[in-house]
Amino acid sequence: MKIYNAEIYSMTEEMHFFGYVEIQNGKISAVHHGKPDKTELTDIDAKGKLLFPGFIDAHTHLGIIEDSIDFEGDDCNEISDPFTPQLRAIDGTNPYDRCFQEARQNGITSVMISPGSANACGGEMLLAKTFGRCIDEMQIQPCGMKFALGENPKTVYRDRDEMPVTRMATAALIREGLQKAKLYAERLQRFEEHPDEEEPPEYDAKCEALLPVLEGDVKAHFHCHRADDICTAVRIAKEFHLDLVIVHGTEAHIAADLFGEWKLSMITGPLFCDRCKPELRHAEIFNTAKLYQAGVKIAICTDHPEVPVQYLPLSAALAVKGGLPREAALRAITSEAADILGVSERIGRIQAGLDADLVLFAGDPLDMMHSPEMVMINGKIIPLPEKTNS
């Protein structure tokens, strides 16, 4: 299959050109300039429209907090224990939540689904496509472990009269869990090297879940709004050599130059919401722009359902209103998001070898009046609702 006569926004080094894309077995097999020598009936004439890689929402609770459902459909926070790395978002995500459909209808083809921020460690995150009948077939890969600092763990466990009720205690729980996992790994290694002399450690689900994080195979995503909490996350990451991603970074603009020097990666958002708690008192739409200007690697998220997932392009547009260059905003929901999540070999660009996740627009996708003309996931065209004049 080919998609031809397209204005291609590849999100590669060569950002924009006229050309066509070849697709085979759900993958992009080739990307060309100009027009193809011949076309087939199965090929798609883009008629000069704008072709983008499918958009990526780098941090959501899609399907793990279900739409229009209260407790029964909320599987985001296991507040019976403040440290739960052994939990997996894949086991709590409902792919039949209608918001998956709303996501793909607005060009979002991949989402990071996360446990919540009630716990110092909430569990394993899930990167998934937005189309499928079983979450297992939608999964791209588990590529993040959710940690949280600041107000959320404090509030939840203060109400329960349990630890942690301070920032110190939250950080201490994370250190304790990581150190236990480190010692567990050392005992495993000694046993593997000397099986006749050493006993294996007793199985520990929490430690097992943290091993890929300590080894750097899974990134450590730290929920932080305040700038001082970001510094604590960096401190812990240095101690345990974690591959760190900051999620939210609401007041990071206060020390953007410092975070740029540290070469941090941040997923900013939600970008339009009220300042509903003390940690959000410095929320500004120029936050993402300030971070970008300081050299911080940035992606943009909705934090669905805080902002409904379908408004990811609008969130990027608000970042542009706040001073972020338009190209940087588009990259923040495509290529930069893929880079930060560690999946640039699968998604985020129009490039040979990557998944054929593509969206076609008649106009600027950051203009809220434009919706996709076509959405493709894994080389399959996804049905869209018929347009009406109402």
C-alpha positions in Angstrom: 0.0 0.0 0.0 1.1 3.6 -0.7 -0.1 6.9 0.6 0.9 9.4 -2.1 0.4 13.1 -2.9 1.0 13.9 0.8 2.7 16.8 2.5 4.8 14.6 4.9 5.7 15.9 8.3 8.1 13.1 9.1 9.5 14.4 12.5 12.9 13.2 11.3 15.8 15.5 10.6 14.1 16.5 7.4 10.9 17.7 8.9 8.6 18.5 5.9 8.5 17.5 2.3 6.1 16.4 -0.5 6.2 12.7 -1.1 4.7 9.2 -0.5 4.9 6.4 2.1 5.0 2.7 1.4 3.4 0.3 3.9 3.9 -3.5 4.3 2.8 -5.8 7.0 1.9 -3.0 9.4 5.2 -1.3 9.0 6.5 1.7 7.0 8.7 0.0 4.4 9.9 3.2 2.6 9.5 7.0 2.5 10.1 8.9 -0.8 10.1 12.4 -2.1 7.9 13.2 -5.1 5.3 11.0 -6.8 5.3 7.3 -7.3 5.8 6.0 -10.9 2.6 4.0 -10.6 -0.2 3.5 -8.2 -2.7 0.6 -7.4 -6.4 0.7 -6.5 -5.4 -0.1 -2.9 -3.2 3.0 -2.7 -4.5 6.2 -1.0 -4.3 9.6 -2.7 -3.7 12.1 0.1 -4.7 14.9 -2.3 -2.1 17.3 -0.9 -3.1 16.9 2.7 -0.8 16.8 5.7 0.5 13.4 6.9 1.9 13.0 10.4 3.0 10.2 12.6 0.3 9.1 15.0 0.3 11.3 18.1 1.5 10.0 21.4 0.1 11.0 24.8 3.1 10.4 27.0 1.2 10.2 30.3 -2.4 9.2 30.9 -4.7 7.0 33.1 -6.7 6.0 30.1 -8.8 2.9 30.7 -7.5 2.5 34.2 -9.8 5.3 35.3 -12.8 4.6 33.2 -15.1 7.2 31.7 -18.4 7.9 33.5 -17.7 5.2 36.2 -16.8 5.8 39.8 -15.2 3.3 42.1 -16.1 0.2 40.1 -14.1 1.4 37.1 -11.3 3.2 39.0 -8.3 0.8 39.3 -5.6 3.5 39.3 -4.5 3.6 43.0 -4.0 0.7 45.3 -4.0 2.6 48.6 -3.7 -0.4 50.9 0.1 -0.2 50.6 2.2 2.9 49.8 4.9 1.0 47.8 3.6 -1.3 45.1 6.1 -1.8 42.2 4.7 -5.3 41.6 1.4 -3.9 40.3 1.0 -3.7 36.5 -1.2 -1.2 34.7 -2.0 -3.9 32.0 -4.0 -5.8 34.7 -6.3 -2.8 35.4 -6.8 -1.3 31.9 -10.1 -1.7 30.2 -9.6 -1.4 26.4 -13.4 -1.0 25.9 -13.4 2.4 27.6 -15.0 4.7 25.1 -12.1 7.2 25.5 -9.8 4.9 23.5 -12.1 5.6 20.6 -12.1 9.3 21.3 -8.3 9.2 21.4 -7.9 7.6 18.0 -10.6 9.8 16.4 -8.4 12.7 17.3 -5.1 11.3 16.0 -3.7 9.8 19.2 -2.5 6.3 18.2 -0.4 5.5 21.3 -0.7 6.3 25.0 1.3 5.7 28.1 -1.1 4.3 30.7 0.1 4.8 34.3 -1.0 3.8 37.8 -1.8 6.8 39.9 0.3 9.0 42.2 -1.2 8.1 45.5 1.7 5.8 46.3 5.4 6.4 46.6 5.6 3.7 43.9 2.5 2.9 42.0 3.6 0.1 39.7 4.6 -0.7 36.2 3.3 1.6 33.4 2.0 0.4 30.0 2.6 1.9 26.6 -0.3 0.8 24.3 -1.9 1.5 20.9 -5.4 3.0 21.1 -7.0 0.3 18.9 -7.7 -3.3 19.8 -10.0 -5.7 21.6 -7.5 -7.1 24.1 -5.0 -5.0 25.9 -2.4 -7.6 25.4 -2.5 -7.1 21.6 -2.5 -3.3 22.1 0.6 -3.3 24.3 3.8 -1.9 22.8 5.9 -2.6 25.8 6.1 -1.9 29.5 8.7 0.9 29.6 8.1 2.8 32.9 7.8 2.4 36.6 5.7 5.0 38.4 7.0 6.8 41.4 5.4 9.9 43.1 6.6 12.7 45.3 4.9 15.6 47.0 1.3 16.3 47.9 -0.5 13.2 46.6 1.1 10.5 48.8 1.1 12.9 51.7 -2.6 13.5 51.4 -3.7 9.9 50.9 -1.7 8.5 53.8 -2.3 11.4 56.2 -6.0 10.6 55.8 -5.2 7.0 56.7 -2.8 8.0 59.5 0.0 5.9 58.0 3.4 6.5 56.6 4.2 8.6 54.5 2.8 11.9 55.6 5.9 13.9 54.9 8.1 14.4 51.8 10.9 12.9 53.8 9.0 9.7 54.4 8.0 9.4 50.8 11.6 9.6 49.6 12.6 7.2 52.4 10.1 4.6 51.2 11.4 4.8 47.7 15.0 4.5 48.8 14.2 1.6 51.0 12.4 -0.2 48.2 15.2 0.4 45.7 17.9 -0.6 48.2 16.1 -3.9 49.0 15.9 -4.6 45.3 19.6 -3.8 44.9 20.6 -6.3 47.6 18.1 -8.8 46.1 19.9 -8.4 42.7 23.3 -8.9 44.3 22.1 -12.1 46.0 20.7 -13.4 42.7 23.9 -12.7 41.0 26.0 -14.5 43.6 23.7 -17.5 43.4 23.9 -17.5 39.6 27.7 -17.3 39.7 28.1 -19.9 42.5 25.0 -22.1 42.5 26.8 -24.8 44.6 27.8 -22.3 47.3 25.0 -19.8 47.5 21.3 -20.0 48.3 18.9 -17.9 46.1 17.0 -15.2 47.8 13.4 -15.9 48.8 11.2 -14.7 46.0 10.1 -11.1 46.5 7.6 -9.7 43.9 8.4 -6.0 44.7 12.2 -6.6 44.3 11.6 -8.5 41.1 9.6 -5.7 39.6 12.3 -3.2 40.4 15.2 -5.1 38.8 14.6 -3.8 35.3 14.5 -0.2 36.8 17.9 -0.7 38.5 19.3 -2.2 35.4 18.2 0.7 33.3 15.9 -1.3 31.0 12.8 0.4 32.4 12.7 4.2 33.0 11.8 5.7 36.4 8.9 8.1 35.9 8.6 10.5 38.9 5.4 12.4 39.4 6.6 15.9 40.6 4.8 19.2 40.5 7.1 21.3 42.7 10.6 22.2 41.8 12.0 20.9 45.1 10.4 17.6 44.4 12.1 17.4 41.0 15.4 18.0 42.8 14.6 15.1 45.2 13.8 12.8 42.2 17.1 13.7 40.6 18.9 13.0 43.9 17.3 9.6 44.2 18.0 8.8 40.5 21.7 9.7 41.0 21.9 7.5 44.0 20.5 4.4 42.2 21.6 5.3 38.6 18.0 5.4 37.4 17.0 6.5 33.9 14.8 9.4 35.1 11.7 11.0 33.5 9.9 13.8 35.3 6.1 13.8 34.9 4.2 17.1 35.1 7.0 19.5 36.3 4.3 22.1 36.8 6.6 24.7 38.4 9.8 23.6 36.7 10.0 27.0 35.0 11.2 28.4 38.3 14.5 26.6 37.9 14.4 25.8 34.1 18.1 26.8 33.6 19.1 24.4 36.3 17.0 21.5 34.9 18.5 22.3 31.4 22.0 22.0 32.8 21.0 18.6 34.3 19.7 17.5 30.8 16.4 16.3 32.3 13.5 14.8 30.3 10.1 16.1 31.3 6.5 15.2 30.3 4.6 18.4 30.9 0.9 18.7 31.5 -2.0 18.9 32.0 -1.7 22.4 30.4 -5.2 23.6 30.9 -6.8 23.0 34.3 -7.5 25.0 37.4 -5.0 25.4 40.2 -6.9 23.0 42.3 -4.3 22.2 44.9 -1.2 24.0 46.5 1.3 22.2 44.2 -0.3 23.8 41.2 -0.2 27.4 42.4 2.6 28.2 39.9 1.0 26.5 36.9 1.5 28.6 33.7 1.1 27.8 30.0 4.6 29.1 29.4 6.2 26.3 31.5 6.8 24.0 28.5 8.3 26.8 26.4 10.7 27.9 29.3 11.9 24.3 29.7 12.4 23.9 26.0 14.4 27.1 25.8 16.6 25.9 28.7 17.4 22.7 26.9 15.1 20.3 28.7 13.8 17.5 26.5 10.1 17.8 26.6 6.9 15.9 25.7 3.3 17.0 26.3 0.6 15.0 28.0 -3.1 15.4 29.0 -2.9 13.3 32.2 -6.3 11.9 31.1 -8.9 12.2 32.6 -7.6 15.4 34.1 -7.8 16.7 30.6 -9.6 14.4 28.2 -7.2 12.5 26.0 -8.7 13.9 22.8 -7.4 17.3 23.7 -3.8 16.4 23.3 -3.4 18.5 20.1 -5.1 21.4 21.9 -2.7 21.0 24.8 0.2 21.3 22.3 -1.5 24.4 20.8 -1.7 26.0 24.2 2.1 25.4 24.7 2.6 27.2 21.4 0.4 30.1 22.8 2.8 30.0 25.8 5.9 30.5 23.6 6.8 27.0 22.4 7.8 26.9 18.7 5.1 25.1 16.6 7.6 22.5 15.3 8.7 21.7 18.9 5.1 21.3 19.9 4.4 18.8 17.1 7.6 16.9 18.1 6.5 16.9 21.8 3.5 14.8 20.8 5.4 12.6 18.3 9.1 12.1 18.0 10.2 13.7 21.3 7.5 11.7 23.2 8.8 8.5 21.6 12.4 9.4 22.5 11.5 10.2 26.2 9.5 6.9 26.5 12.4 5.0 24.9 10.3 3.6 22.0 11.7 5.6 19.0 12.5 2.3 17.2 8.7 1.7 17.0 6.7 4.9 16.9 6.9 8.7 16.7 8.3 9.3 13.2 7.5 8.6 9.5 10.5 6.5 8.8 11.2 3.1 7.3 11.0 0.3 9.8 8.6 2.0 12.2 5.0 1.0 12.9 2.6 2.4 10.3 0.8 4.7 12.7 -0.2 7.6 10.6 -2.7 10.5 10.7 -3.9 12.6 7.8 -5.2 16.2 8.2 -6.6 18.7 5.8 -5.2 21.5 7.9 -3.1 22.3 10.9 -3.7 19.6 13.6 -3.0 22.3 16.3 -6.0 24.2 15.1 -8.9 22.8 17.1 -11.3 23.1 14.1 -9.4 20.3 12.3 -9.9 16.6 12.9 -8.1 13.8 11.1 -9.3 12.8 7.7 -7.7 9.3 8.2 -6.2 7.4 11.1 -4.0 4.4 10.6 -2.7 2.1 13.3 -0.3 -0.8 12.5 -1.1 -0.3 8.8 -4.8 -0.6 9.3 -7.2 2.3 8.6 -9.4 2.9 11.6 -13.0 3.8 10.9 -13.9 7.4 11.9 -17.4 8.8 12.6 -19.1 10.5 9.6 -18.9 14.2 9.6 -22.1 16.2 10.1 -22.9 19.9 9.6 -24.6 20.2 13.0 
